[in-house]
Amino acid sequence: MTDPTVPRIPLAELEAGVPFARRHIGPDAAEQAKMLAHVGYGSLDELTDAAVPDSIRSAAALALPPARTEAEVLAELRALAGRNQVLAPMIGLGYYGTFTPPVILRGVMENPAWYTAYTPYQPEISQGRLEALINFQTMVADLTGLPTSGASLLDEGTAAAEAMALSRRVSKRAKGGKGAKGTEGVFLVDADTFPQTTAVLGTRAEPTGVEVVVADLSDGIPAEIAERGVFGVLLQYPGASGAVRDLRPVIEQAHGLGAVVTVAADLLALTVLTSPGALGADIAVGTTQRFGVPMGFGGPHAGYMAVRDSYARNLPGRLVGVSVDADGDLAYRLALQTREQHIRREKATSNICTAQVLLAVMAGMYAVYHGPEGLERIARRVHRYAAVLAEGLRAAGVEIVHEAYFDTLTARVPGRAAEVVAAARDAGVNLRQTNADLVGIACDETTTRAGLSAVLAAFGATADIEELDAATGEALPAALARTEPYLTHPVFHRHRSETGMLRYLRRLADRDYALDRGMIPLGSCTMKLNATTEMEPVTWPEFAALHPFAPAEQAQGYLELIRGLEEQLAEVTGYDKVSLQPNAGSQGELAGLLAVRAYHRANGDTGRTVCLIPSSAHGTNAASAVMAGMKVVVVGTGQDGDVDVDDLRAKIEQHREQLAVLMVTYPSTHGVFEDNITDICAAVHDAGGQVYVDGANLNALVGLARPGRFGADVSHLNLHKTFCIPHGGGGPGVGPVAVRAHLAPYLPGHPLQPAAGPGTGTGVGPVSAAPWGSAGILPISWTYVRLMGADGLKAATQQAVLSANYVARRLEPHYPVLYAGPGGLVAHECIIDLRPLTKETGVSVDDIAKRLIDYGFHAPTMSFPVAGTLMIEPTESEDLAELDRFCDAMIAIRAEVDKVASGQWPAGDNPLVNAPHTAAALGGEWEHPYSRQEAVFPAGVSAADKYWPPVRRIDGAYGDRNLVCSCPPPDAYDD
Ligand SMILES: Cc1ncc(COP(=O)(O)O)c(C=O)c1O
């Protein structure tokens, strides 16, 4: 019976469900109203109308498809996934099938405790991932035979480019003078290097005046090249063809020329081959993808670099080191952190900021899971597969080009390569067609006997695998057999059972503070919701298991998703064309600046090399400009935090003829909507320059304003901020570059996948190893846009602005808020100034950041962009209760500072300077002038939900003075 008192809801409405935007945006309507009242506005529109200058505001709504429900979008994703075809991936070139142990797949890759963490700048609450990264570093150092490894780079190609830059910095040859022909010297690359690596090297070399010379070095360095000032040499080991060569003679010869030698090495091969270090190499680079990280159509994976001792302080990217805490107990931290965090601006040695932490954790855990014997067994199996194939092919009269190989063969089939590759494809296997006569075949951990038979059949051979195996010997050169031990540390032996592994992963995750525990209010980092629906497709095999160089017809679902996301982002930003290739914001910056450079050159403006950058800019901006061959000229910041327009106009005038580009962050790095941005853009254009808007802060603009329409020519976005890709503890990221039409011909291309570039032959060469960079995580951002629709995206931005202003208003009576824009409003973040407090009481930014840990929070961004301040970005995803919990904690801390100021607590012994407090600290004698209760359960902290930091405050300087960057021996943990 129908109850007439219950209103009847139409079916269509019942089917619509709760819009996803309501799940993504933390505060509900009632909370929003409360916050608006606190800030003094009647509606979100009223607030953002007041905050965002008229001159930049978009009149029209974004032209995006309407929001869909989670169920609908998952169904769409399933349909796209169904249009990808997963074949046995025997293409090689640095990407291999791998079996991700499910305990790692679910325990790390699909676990928000790992993927929602931030970069471990607050080491006391990051001990779990720091330990995982030190495992990674130890694994890389052991296998490469070089003592110091970094904590991950973006991919193999860019790691090689970083090695080139490092070689140039440290080589005697480069210091001794310029190379021949007016270049800055020659970087010599062996012809048997992965083609994408050589292409990335080319992109990175040209603007800095380095000449990349590619030559066959199998018989040594030709004399005519040796004479040209070679500062560095890169050798692939094993080569792209699969050949395994003894590199010792060429390394010796290169050293004789004063060159630094880099070996790009396959880590699995190194379990059975002499290490690059033992061969004499100075640097080893590569990828750790095949250590359990899905190919994902190109990424994300962790690149690596390991170096000889004397280069440790020159390493690009992050380095985890061992130090001690306030009790003298062992603790991990980012070593040489100041150097890394500031990226040394125009004196930068690299622009790497976001790297590939989550994937490095996975690769390190793969080594923990298998241990040295397990890895060697996989390597021997993979090698046997290759040997069995070689035997079967030779028996059928097919020439195998190299005698010595590890996992990859090159087979010579004159004039028949295309036919063989097509036959293999029909049988479900992708091979590599090197040219008309040569076919490359790479075996991996996922190769099967059925796969081998299919390959043999494609060549017209039939064979019994069992018989071939019995007849097959080793094809690894005896002189290169590995004798050096590796992975001897107990961590690589202790967790062999799944129970043991599960608990190890859980134990490390429990030490860390990630978004699954509470708010991470990091200014300039946008730590917002990474929704589960967005994350789900990433590990579906149809997205995860595609080789980046698989033929386009097998990747139709991916290509549709990629084109769709490019179009969505073009619409959101107001630009005409987007490239998703850059795999971090820094790489997007480089790609954008290279496009500007190419545009000026195409117009004959070769002298336009000056890049104007405000002093408040993120360090990567200046570093990228230098890498793009530009000269950085710094523009001052006014008292109000805005770009100093008078100084800017003066610098434009001064460099009128040389002006290439102005690089400016909008909203500003100070979290303010500057209202003169359109005038600034016009002034730069008037002088013949281009405008680069750093779009890392796009979370304040989506749906409200579009940089491509308010005067800018180019931007990069950080999808790992605004578009919900999780931070992964310091990566992965995606940094698409978006341009106006006149710059579109100069977007990055790719030698193995023309469809990834502008297709006009004018592209600038790849900035990442894979055609679409970290394609495997693009479904996250695509899903976010589909779930939110135009209205949801705009509402998210408006809420982000409201939340920042709410926090600013709540904290203002207790801490001065630096900088505001129109109407006294901030944008999506605010800076609170602690300098007066520090001056008055001695309580530092560090003390407050560490005290926040006792209150159960991750600190805001410290001392960026202004030293002695905290920059808070609450994002739209935090609900009012969490925002209030944070504000209450900050206010309670302010009251604690007052107790220090009044002398109630001595300056040298109070809960602030002693923070954070561990559970262990409660156990012994308690001789502080405050109670245990005040130490660990200050106002608002529930005993039941308490987050306990595993270590006390870490002594950073100690760790830098005593640089130790691999797993400490077990007795180091003894009391
Ligand atoms: C304003 C700004 N620009 C550029 C970057 C660099 O991005 P990525 O770390 O992805 O290289 C960041 C990173 O935090 C940033 O905040």
Ligand as a Chemical Component Dictionary entry (heavy atoms), coordinates in Angstrom:
data_LIG
# 
_chem_comp.id                   LIG 
_chem_comp.type                 NON-POLYMER 
_chem_comp.pdbx_formal_charge   0 
_chem_comp.three_letter_code    LIG 
# 
loop_
_chem_comp_atom.comp_id 
_chem_comp_atom.atom_id 
_chem_comp_atom.alt_atom_id 
_chem_comp_atom.type_symbol 
_chem_comp_atom.charge 
_chem_comp_atom.model_Cartn_x 
_chem_comp_atom.model_Cartn_y 
_chem_comp_atom.model_Cartn_z 
_chem_comp_atom.pdbx_ordinal 
LIG C1 C1 C 0 54.418 26.097 -7.780  1  
LIG C2 C2 C 0 55.101 24.820 -8.174  2  
LIG N1 N1 N 0 55.698 24.720 -9.371  3  
LIG C3 C3 C 0 56.318 23.602 -9.762  4  
LIG C4 C4 C 0 56.390 22.489 -8.951  5  
LIG C5 C5 C 0 57.155 21.272 -9.424  6  
LIG O1 O1 O 0 56.363 20.142 -9.604  7  
LIG P1 P1 P 0 56.943 18.686 -9.423  8  
LIG O2 O2 O 0 57.261 18.500 -7.992  9  
LIG O3 O3 O 0 55.872 17.775 -9.888  10 
LIG O4 O4 O 0 58.163 18.550 -10.270 11 
LIG C6 C6 C 0 55.778 22.530 -7.688  12 
LIG C7 C7 C 0 55.866 21.344 -6.818  13 
LIG O5 O5 O 0 55.583 21.250 -5.714  14 
LIG C8 C8 C 0 55.122 23.728 -7.282  15 
LIG O6 O6 O 0 54.528 23.822 -6.090  16 
# 
loop_
_chem_comp_bond.comp_id 
_chem_comp_bond.atom_id_1 
_chem_comp_bond.atom_id_2 
_chem_comp_bond.value_order 
_chem_comp_bond.pdbx_ordinal 
LIG C1 C2 SING 1  
LIG C2 N1 SING 2  
LIG C2 C8 DOUB 3  
LIG N1 C3 DOUB 4  
LIG C3 C4 SING 5  
LIG C4 C5 SING 6  
LIG C4 C6 DOUB 7  
LIG C5 O1 SING 8  
LIG O1 P1 SING 9  
LIG P1 O2 DOUB 10 
LIG P1 O3 SING 11 
LIG P1 O4 SING 12 
LIG C6 C7 SING 13 
LIG C6 C8 SING 14 
LIG C7 O5 DOUB 15 
LIG C8 O6 SING 16 
# 
